[in-house]
Amino acid sequence: MKWIQALQQVKAYQPGKTPEELKRELGLDRLVKLASNENPFGYSSAVDRAIQEASSSPTIYPDGAAYELRQVVSAQLGVSPQQLIFGNGSDEVIRMVTSALIGPGRNSVMPAPSFSQYKHNVALQGGEAREIPLLPNGKHDRKGMLNAIDDETSIVWICSPNNPTGDIMTEQELAEMMEHIPEDVLVVVDQAYHEYVTDEDYTDTTSLVARYPNVLALRTFSKAHGLAGFRVGYGVAREDVIQAIEPVREPFNVNSLGQIAALASIKDLEFVNACREENAKERKRLKEGLEALGLYVYPSEANFLLVDVGMDSDEAFQYLLRNGYIVRAGNVLGYPTCLRITVGQAEDNTNIIQHIASLLKETQTS
Ligand SMILES: *Cc1c(COP(=O)(O)O)cnc(C)c1O
């Protein structure tokens, strides 16, 4: 076949085993997934009600304009409805942005390790991914990123909070960076964990987009809203930026139930606010618990922690798995001695700390 050349640069996504599969294999009654930063507190009860009462028919195509959802999100953010583009998860917005801006001869500057889909989609478009290693504390190497920008650069990625380290880029840091980025380079600021941030030096989506004509912020319903299964995310930018990307979007990319669920959830801010508070409390407790074991934990404003366990991450992963917890092994994230652990419910965080303590004891005595 005459596959495009870019296909040689990318691999198909390797899904992990499902919790049900693992439970059967390991003979466990309870297996808690703290691997994908899904919301351990579930989702707003308003979502179930909205879906039960939904009058939309499965026979009818979804609203391609996501009219109602667009109205409510834009009102909440204080931007115009034309400043939004919705996607089948923010993953799809990443795909749309790269389709619109990357091609052979173009390049894109990104932090590494960071969210895998930036590089994947740039490569798929035949562009060059310029990965700039994070600083030892997990922060973006802003100088390194600026130095990597040239005339062929069309997208710069900022992940704040960064997955998998969890750090944010402060308003001041971002402002300094933006000063040196040409206005014809789109800066995508991925704010998938926006709702969890408690640091006051963070830049919210609205002021970011109001301030910079060449910024597109990414938001999602998959994390704090707890709706990963519905696949709804969106981009926020100036109207002309959104208009330019719009032709790339498939006409019915966000499904009917996804729109209903996201709409119900965004109206129930109490749920997300409660999750932010509980997460902040538990994030601090989990961090302190791990630090008390003598481990380095990266500063995080998200709903996960990257912790250096000082051993092969697959080994530590397997140990926790046998004890009923699925976390993310750092080997696949570019941190071979680390685990990325989603902050869970209180009891699970306590258990994780205890299991890691036992693991450390075992490896020290053997
Ligand atoms: C989870 C995640 C996303 C993707 O979210 P979807 O909206 O579910 O596609 C994007 N960026 C980062 C950094 C993430 O961690």
The ligand as an ORCA input file, in Angstrom:
! r2SCAN-3c Opt
* xyz 0 1
  C      -5.871     13.596     30.000
  C      -5.168     14.667     29.274
  C      -5.657     15.181     28.065
  C      -6.713     14.497     27.243
  O      -7.941     14.609     27.698
  P      -9.213     14.206     26.825
  O     -10.022     15.450     26.891
  O      -9.794     13.071     27.558
  O      -8.819     13.867     25.439
  C      -5.003     16.245     27.479
  N      -3.901     16.759     28.022
  C      -3.391     16.289     29.164
  C      -2.173     16.908     29.711
  C      -3.997     15.216     29.816
  O      -3.447     14.714     30.917
*
